[in-house]
Amino acid sequence: MMMTRRRTRSTTGVGRTRRRSWRYRHVVLVPYGRSSFQFEDPTQRPPRGYSNILGGLLRWYFPGIVNFPTGGCDVAWRWAHYSLAEDPLGRGTAADMVVAKFWKYFKRAEGKENACDDVLHQLARKRVTGMHYEARIQCVRDWHADRFVHMSKEDARDTLMQPWQYLQNPPQYVGNDDRCFRAMVMWWTCPQYLKKHEEGKAKRAEMRGGSHIQGSIPISLHLQKEEVRTGAKPNVFAVLKKMKQRKTPDPETGSLWVNPQSETQCTAYVSKFKQKHGEDANPEAEDFDPEVAVLAGEGLKHGRLWFGDGCVDPARVPSLRQIRRGRKSGQPEEEMAAKEQAAQSKGRRGSRCSAAATDDAADATAAADDAAAAGTDELAHEPDGSVFSTGESSSSTLLHVDAATAHSDPGDTYHRQQHEHHPEHEPR
């Protein structure tokens, strides 16, 4: 009789790759833009992408519920929460373990170590948000699959279930942490989440289509694939435009654009490009101009370019105010190089120190100092609005939540601060 081996956490997912940490050591990652990498050698692409490996590490070292320094606790909804979970063996925090393990799979580009760390932290921030977003969807699909009902990912995204239904299919990365999963279910079934869910549905309906056709591969790797295919450096604007157009026209509108906003973005960029460089200028034959992208979007949107974000080094992106004062696209990069040299001479650069810090980052630091002086705690008031009560009964109450109490209003067990955003509904 053949015995079947039970699949455990150590033999699935990242567990297999962890034992082969030497496999990609020859692959060097180069930072590209704010939150993506390129391979130093485009012809040496590993079978598993760097974002895939990072996602596996984030699930492996998921800390569950973390305690805030000022009291209270919450699920680790954010990447910032990983730095609050100390490793029992004294190897640092969960965030430290993720970063250390990731750089065992790849190498950082020489001379750009700090920039690589900055990009990694930006990637981790988005991956943690997406991890929880996908977890709820997978719970819905698993519950229906157990009843032999096929449900697509698109339908599962818009389907809400009762607490007792969610509790039957915990996400794999939560494991046996029942306390953590019950807290997650309480958020998924509370009135505040329902409101955010409906707002997200309305925004998706307004888009009238997808955002691009590039799939899960970042634009940086699409540019490298095009370079390997053609043997020449591709034009950034031409690739961006290609990623926003269908191969066949839409049967209803007859348009090739994936949505109306994509056409508006490309048209605005071309218009501003011609205004700056002349009517005969062709953006598909010249380098991408971040200053034109800022003008096309009438400034930065939440610190990002309205069009082409992620395709340019943030140090080369001026703000609209800086452009009006006469600062050009090349000047921010020169200023950041001077700041980096000054920081090196004073020995104040750390592993997470940004080599491309901007004037906006300095303003954010000043705002954080003001908040700290006012006695506030950023981590205890995350925008996800899912903070447990800071009283002594928070943990004990949560530990005794059962299916019956999960049907009640989550506000009876712990209070949630009212904020505007939640990880599931942030732009991904």
Stockholm file with secondary structure:
# STOCKHOLM 1.0

chainA/1-428         MMMTRRRTRSTTGVGRTRRRSWRYRHVVLVPYGRSSFQFEDPTQRPPRGYSNILGGLLRWYFPGIVNFPTGGCDVAWRWAHYSLAEDPLGRGTAADMVVAKFWKYFKRAEGKENACDDVLHQLARKRVTGMHYEARIQCVRDWHADRFVHMSKEDARDTLMQPWQYLQNPPQYVGNDDRCFRAMVMWWTCPQYLKKHEEGKAKRAEMRGGSHIQGSIPISLHLQKEEVRTGAKPNVFAVLKKMKQRKTPDPETGSLWVNPQSETQCTAYVSKFKQKHGEDANPEAEDFDPEVAVLAGEGLKHGRLWFGDGCVDPARVPSLRQIRRGRKSGQPEEEMAAKEQAAQSKGRRGSRCSAAATDDAADATAAADDAAAAGTDELAHEPDGSVFSTGESSSSTLLHVDAATAHSDPGDTYHRQQHEHHPEHEPR
#=GR chainA/1-428 SS CCCCCCCCGGGSTHHHHHTTTTTTTTCEEEEETTTEEEESSTTCCCSSCHHHHHHHHHHHTCCCEEECTTSCEEECCSHHHHTTCBCTTSSCBHHHHHHHHHHHHSEECTTCHHHHHHHHHHHHHHHHHHHHHHHHHHHHHHHHHTTTCCCCHHHHHTCCCCHHHHTTSCCTTTTTCHHHHHHHHHHHTSHHHHHHHHHHHHHHHHHCSCSCSSTTSCHHHHHHHHHHHHSSCCCHHHHHHHHTBCSSCCTTTCCCBSSHHHHHHHHHHHHHHHHHHCTTCCTTTSCCCHHHHHHHTTSCBTTBCSSSTTSSCGGGCCCHHHHHTTCCTHHHHHHHHHHHHHHHHHTCCCTTCCTTCCHHHHHHHHHHHHHHHTTCCTGGGCTTCCCCCSSTHHHHHHHTCCHHHHTSCGGGTCCCCCCSCCGGGSCC
#=GC SS_cons         CCCCCCCCGGGSTHHHHHTTTTTTTTCEEEEETTTEEEESSTTCCCSSCHHHHHHHHHHHTCCCEEECTTSCEEECCSHHHHTTCBCTTSSCBHHHHHHHHHHHHSEECTTCHHHHHHHHHHHHHHHHHHHHHHHHHHHHHHHHHTTTCCCCHHHHHTCCCCHHHHTTSCCTTTTTCHHHHHHHHHHHTSHHHHHHHHHHHHHHHHHCSCSCSSTTSCHHHHHHHHHHHHSSCCCHHHHHHHHTBCSSCCTTTCCCBSSHHHHHHHHHHHHHHHHHHCTTCCTTTSCCCHHHHHHHTTSCBTTBCSSSTTSSCGGGCCCHHHHHTTCCTHHHHHHHHHHHHHHHHHTCCCTTCCTTCCHHHHHHHHHHHHHHHTTCCTGGGCTTCCCCCSSTHHHHHHHTCCHHHHTSCGGGTCCCCCCSCCGGGSCC
//
